[in-house]
Amino acid sequence: MESERFERVMAVMRREVPDRVPWSIWGHFPAVNWLDYYSWELAQRNGEEAARGHMALIRELDYKMDLLKVTPFYRFMAMQWGSKFNFKDNEEDAPTLSTTVKETKDWEKLWVLDPKKELREFVRTNEILSRDLRNTPVIYTIPSPIIQAMNGVGTPERVIEDMRKNPDALKQGMEIITETTIDFAKACVDTGIQGIFYGIGGGGRIWKDFTVPELEKWALAYDKKVLEAVDCEIKMLHICSTPEGNAQDQNLMESGWFKKYPVDIINWDAHDYTWLDKAKEIYGDTFAICGGLDRSYDSMRSGKIDQVEADVKKAIEDAGEGGGFMLGPGCTVYQDQPRASYNAVGRAVIKYGYY
Ligand SMILES: [Zn+2]
């Protein structure tokens, strides 16, 4: 891709100084009030609907984001294996009705999903965005295999019990999920998009209930297989739900444990636990850093424009120096976040983000 936005983002990936700080905001598009012409449920069955929802978002904003992060319902692979979720009223949370893996023996039921068959529509979203967005780099969300196993394919309780009592059965399931994830991520990248957004830790149970050796065996080892198999320009690691674990006992974020991940840039939730300057101090020699936007009611969610602007200013002051920094939210923004908050970020970046 040849574009100003792409060059800006790539300078950050190389931990260099871009012309200005790039920014992006992501949520469950099209599950957003002001995009309600589009259906969140249909977007999980029809790749074009998902692409159209994301392109509509870009069109509706007064300021162009420097990167588009595409977010499917993160249980989309579990859906193909037969788990059921309750999509209603375009709400972003589609609660679990039933999971495919209920008993230990059910791990055997999984098969490797084909990006040309069961996952075809999700690949198609990438094809369309890669073709139609000529100037905006696109990254697609890839959920960690252990998180899929716990939240959608099975349950946290099933995985934790099998990890300790029936590890061979769980291993069989994890290998199928991992192979599926690798094949899918490669197919997405092959469409010409610029990279992946790799989500780990969703739900927070692995930080709370896994020991560090268990994390290394059941999370990191499989994550590395996926990340090392995929060749692309942008690999962003999203560390979800961190505070629960960090606040307990393991000190993962502050000890630099995440340096084990082969990625270019890290993004984590939540900043109030590890703020940007601290993260840059710990991780800045290994990764670029993405964050600084507050998705809560204190700021973006309630459309407090002055606060959004103050957040952008502070984030850039605390982490912008020397480059290697990009503005983004700690996790997906809420579907009721007003459009004015997106525009306020774009405006503030122009005001404070130039080097
Ligand atoms: Zn998250």
Residues whose N, C-alpha, C, O or C-beta is under 5 A from the ligand:
A	BS01	ZN	C240 S241 D269 G330 C331 T332
